[in-house]
Amino acid sequence: MTTTSTGAQAAPRASSRLLHPDPTVRRLALITLVNTLGNGLFMALGALYFTRVLGLPTARVGIGLTAAGLCGVLIGVPAGRAADRWGTKPVLLVLVAAEAVGTACYPLVSGFVPFLLLACAVTAADRGTATVRNALYAEILPPDRRVAGRAYLRVVTNVGIGVGTGLAALVLVADSRPAYTAAILADVATFAVVVLMYALLPTPQTGPSASAEDADRRTGSALRNVPYLVVAGLSGALGLQFAMIEVGVPLWIVNHTDAPRFVVSCTLVVNTVLVVALQVRATRGTEEPTAAARIFRRGGLLVALSCAAFALAGGLPGWAAVLVLLAGAALQALGEVLGQAAGWALGYDLAEEGAHGEYQGVFNTGFSGAMMLGPVLITTAVIGHGAAGWAGLALLFAAASAAMVPAVGWALRRKAAAA
């Protein structure tokens, strides 16, 4: 693959339509909508189900979910290697089916140890699915449409999760074991539909799959590609922003500012609206890795500025705090769409052809690590230290984004030397 292969040429056209012009992306969008609708339903109810219905102590649920997150970190590379060895679609079908079976077993759980084992299995299947799904995109989407296609699918993801969480409100009103169980079974049904839809997805036509011999020869190549590991780590560091906006900002608003509590929802709405409106458009200019690295740097700096805004809100009267918090949420969302678009481009363009599964596994490991460690880091190292904590987080984002440009240059030199 040439360094100019991952582009966003379809972005202007795609962003002007409700339905994507590419039929393959439309099929993937329908799969994504069904899948994320179920995910949104379970995300909004999972913790409450474990504590209120299963009767597990909150601390034990936290321990279990942290252990499950670690399993999600560890599964990325093995799942990617399996996809390179046996094909993305067969492995994806197995993983989605495994997640369906695991989720269906939640109503049968009794006690902490079964919950722990099941949560680890379900999370591993979920994170493995994410890795293999991204590798599938590399196979079935032409190189010049991968990033724009993923951006469109991310918009659909936000819509699906939003609808799912909205439906979860009905379950929360009922607040009964049958209602929670029905919601879990509805999530399982979405997995079953997704398995069928993936099975009917046409075989990739973008080129022959790697042979078993080629897959064996390339095994471990991503883990030996130090520049790529650095790029993946820097992208993962910027991924801490998700824990910041979902966990840190709500706690900061409620406990450390004079802003009304409803502003928590307002910041999340600002994020969702801007991501839906701008994610496809943000892929423009990512068709060349050096340019994508600069876009990543810009996104990281915007997220760093959002940290400053959130910190500033802690010392302002209520009305001013509201304005600054909303401005901070907007800065974070703008940085998020730029960082995500650039990260997708770099994850594909700097990978070795025929080994997208393993390379996506490595890239997703950085993100999974941020998702696992993010909540505890944000709550202890940031919120627990007030303005100084926010300053430290801003410096982390700024440093990671600034380091991306030289890291990508290093990766490109290594790729050119190996060609």
N, C-alpha and C positions, 0 to 999 in steps of 0.2 A: 504494500500500500504506500502511495506517495504521501508526502507530508501535507498535501493540499486536499486530501480525499474526504475529510469529514467536515462537511459544510452545512450551511443553513440557507441554501438558495431557495428552498421552498417556504421559508419563514414568512415573507411578506404575503404570499398568496394564502398560506394556511391560516395566518392570523386574521384574515379578512373573511373567513368562512366559519360557519358553525361545524360543518362536516369537512373532514380533511379530503383533499382531492385524490390522494393515493388510496386505492381500495385496500391494500395490505394494512396501511395504518388504520383505516376505518375498522377493519376486523380486529386488529390489536386493541383499538380503543374500546370496542364493545366488550372484549374479554376483560380489559382493565376496569371498565365501569362495573361489571358484575362482581369482579373480585374485590374491588375496593369498597363497594357497597357493603359486602359482608364484613370486610376488615373494619370499616368505620363502625358498624354495629357492635362488633366484639370489643374494639378498642375502648368504646365509651362505657362498656358494661363489665369488662373482664375483672378489674380490681374489685369492684363491688360484689360481683358474683363470688369471687374467692373468699371474701371476708364475710359477707352477709348470708350467703347461702351455704357455702362449704364450712363456714365457721372458723376459718383460719385466722390467727392473729395477724395484724397488719405487718408487724416486723417480720414474721415468717414469710408472708407473701412477698415482701421486699427482697428477702434473701433468695427466695425461689426465682423471682424474676431476674435478679442479678446473675444468678447461676445460669439461667436460661440465656441471658444475654451473652455470657461467656461462650456458651455452646454455639450461639449465632456467629460469634467472631471466628471460632475455630473451624466452622464448616465451609467457609467460603472457598478456599483453595481446593480442598478435596472435591467439592461439588463441581468446581470449574474443570478440574482434571477429568472427572467422570464424563462431563459433557464433551470435552475434546476427544475422549477415548471412545465413547459409545453413541455420541450424537446428542445435540441439545434437546431435541423434542422428546425422545424416549426418557431421558433423565428428568426433564421438566414434568412429564406426566407422572412419573413415580413420586417425585417430591410433592406435587400438589395433592396427589391421592393420599400420600402419607400425612400431610397436614390436615386433610379432611378427616381421616380416620382418628388422628390424635385429638382434634377438636371435638369430634363426636364422643370421645371418651371422657370429657370433662364432667358431664353430669353423673358419671359412674364413680368419680373419685371420692375417696373418704380418707382423710389423714394427710399429713404434711409430706411424707416420703413419696406416696403415689403422685401427689400434686407436683412435687419437685421433678420427678422423672418425666412426667407427662409434659410439663412446661418446657423442659430442656429439649425433648423430642420435637414438640410442635415448633418451638423457636428455631431449632436447627433446620427443620424442613422449610420454614418460612424464609430464613436468610439464604439457604441454599437455593431456593426457588428464585430469589432476587438475583443471585449471581448468574444462574443458568438462563434466566429470562433476558438479562442484559446481553449475554452471549448470543442468544437467539436473535435479538435485534440486529446484531452485527452480521448475522448470516442472511436474514430475509429482507433487510432494508439496504438499498444501494448506499455505498459509502458517502455520497454527497447529500443523503437525506437522513442519515442516522440521528444526528443531533437534533435537527428540527422535528423529526418523528418522535424522539424521546420527550422533547419539550411539549409537544401536543399531548402525549400520553400522560405527562405529569399534570397538565391542566385537567384532563379527564380524571386522574387520580384524586385531585382536590375536590372535584365535583362529587365523585362517588363516595369519598369519605364523609363529605358534608351531608349527603343524603342519608348515609348510614347512621351517622351520629344523630341526625334529626329523628330517624325512626327509633333510635334508642331511647329518646325522651318518652315514648309511649310505654316502654318497658319500665322505665324509672318511675313513672306515675303508678303503674300497677304494683311494682316492688314486691313481687311474689316469686316463689321458686318456679311455678309453671311458666310464668312470663319470661324469666331468665333462661329457662331450659328451651323454650320455644325460640328465643333469639339465637341461642347457640346452634340449634338445629337449622335455623334459617341460614346461618353462616356456613354450616356444613353443606347445605343445598347449593349455595353459591360456588363452593369448591367443586362440587360434582358437575355443575354446569360448565365451569371453567375447564375441567379435565376434558369434557366432551368437545368444547370449542377448540382447545389446543390440538386434540386428536384430529379434528377436521381441518386444521390449518394446513395449507399447501406446503409440500416439502420445499425447503430453501432452494432458490434457483440462482443465487448470486455466484455460485461456483461450487466445485466439488468439495466435499468435506475432507478433512485430513484423514489419511489412512491410519490404521492402527499403528503401523510402524512409525509414521510421522508423529503421531500423538505420543507414543512412547519416547521417541527421541527428544521431543520438546518438553517432556515432563520436567518440571523444576526450572524451566527457563525464566519464568517470571520472578521466582524467588532469587535467582542469580542476577537479575537485572537491577542493580543497585539504584541507578537513577530513577527507574520506574517506581521502585519502592519508596524513594524520597517523594516523588510526585504524589503517589497514593497517600503517603503520610500527611503531606501538607493539605491535601484535599480533605482528609479525615479531620484534621485540626479545625478547618473552617466549618466542618459538620457539627461542631459543638454549638453552633448558633441555634440548632433546633432545640436542644435542651434549654438553651438560654431563653428562647421565646415561649416555649411550652411550659417550662418549669420555673426558671429564674424570674422572668418578668412578672408572672402572676403573684409569686411570693413577694417580690419587691413592691409591687403596687399596693397589695393588701397590708403589708407589715411595715413599710418604710416610706410611704408617701401619703399625702393628704388627699389624693385623688379618690373619687368614689369607686367602690368595688366593681361596678359594671364596666369600668374602663378595661378590666381584664378581657372581657369578651370583645370590646371594641378593638383592642390591639390585635386579637386573633382574626377578627373580621378584616381589618386593614391588610394583614398579611395574606389572607386567602384571596381577597379581591385583587390585589396587585399581582400575586403569582398567576392567577387565572388570566388576567389581562395582559401580562407582560412576558410570561415565560417563553412563548414561541418567538416573540420579537427579540428577546435577549440572545437568541442563538446567532444573530447576525454578526459576522466578523470572526466566528470561531473556526472557519475553514482551514486555517493555518495555525499550527501549534504555537508558534511564537506570539501570534496575535491573540490566541486563546489564553496564553499565560498572562498577557497584559490585561485582558478582560477579567481574568481571575483576580489579579492584583487589585483592579478597580473595585470588584465586588467585595473583596476582603476589607479594603479600606472603608467602604461604606458601612459594613457591619461593625467595624471598629468605632466609627463615628456614632453608630446607634448606641453603643455601650456608654459613650460619653453623655448622650441625651438621657438615657435611663438613669445614670448616676445623678445628673443635674436635677432630675425631677424630685429627688429625695429631699431637696432643701427649698422647694417652692410652695407657695400657697396652692390650694386645691385646683382652682381654675387654670393657673399657669402650668401646674403639673400635668393636667390632662392634655394640654396642647403639646407640651414637650414629649410626653409619653407617646402620643400619636405620631409625632414627627419621628421619634426613635423607631417606632414600629414600621413606618414607611421606609426609613433608611435601611433597616434590616431586610425588609422584603426586596428592595431594589438590589441590595448586595447579594441576597439569596439567589435571585433569578440569574444574575450574572455569574456568580460562582458555580452554580449548578450547571449552567450551559457550558461554561468553559471546562469544568471538570469532566463532563461527559465526552467532550471533544478530545481532551488529552488522554482519557482512559482508553479510547478507541485508537487514536492516531499513533500513540507511542507503543502500542501492543504489537506483538509479532503475529503475522497472519497465520491462521491455522491453529492458534493457541488462545483464541479470545476467551474461552471458558476459564482457563487458569489465570489469565491476566485480569479478567473481570472479577475473579475470585479474590485476587490480591487487592484490587482497587476497592472492592466492597468491604474487605476486611478493615480498612481504615475507617470507613463510615460506620461499620458495625461496632468497632471499638469506641468511637465517639458516642454512639447511641447508648452503649453500656455504661461508660464512665461519666458521660455528660451530666446526668442528674446529680450524682454525688459531688462532682467537681463544682458544679454551679452553685449548689446549695451550701457547700462548706467553704470553698475557696473564694467565691464571689459574694454571694448574699451575706455570708457570715462576716465579711470584712468591709461592707459598705462601699463607699466611693473608692477606696483603695483596691477592693476586689474588682470593681468594674474597670478600673484603670489597668489592672493586670490582665484582665480578659481582653481589653482593647489592644494592649501591646501584643498579646498572643496572636490575635487575628491579623494585626498589621504585619507582624514578623512573618507569619506563615504566608500571607499573600505576597509580600515583597520577595520572599525566597523562591516563589514559584518560577519567576522568569529565568534566573540562572539555573534552576533545577531542570527546567524544560530544555534549555540550551545544552546542558550536559546529556540529557536523554537523547536528544537529536544527534549529537556527535557520536554517541555510542551506537545508535541505530545505523548511522551512515557508515561507521567503521565495520559493522557486522554485515552490511549489505554485499 
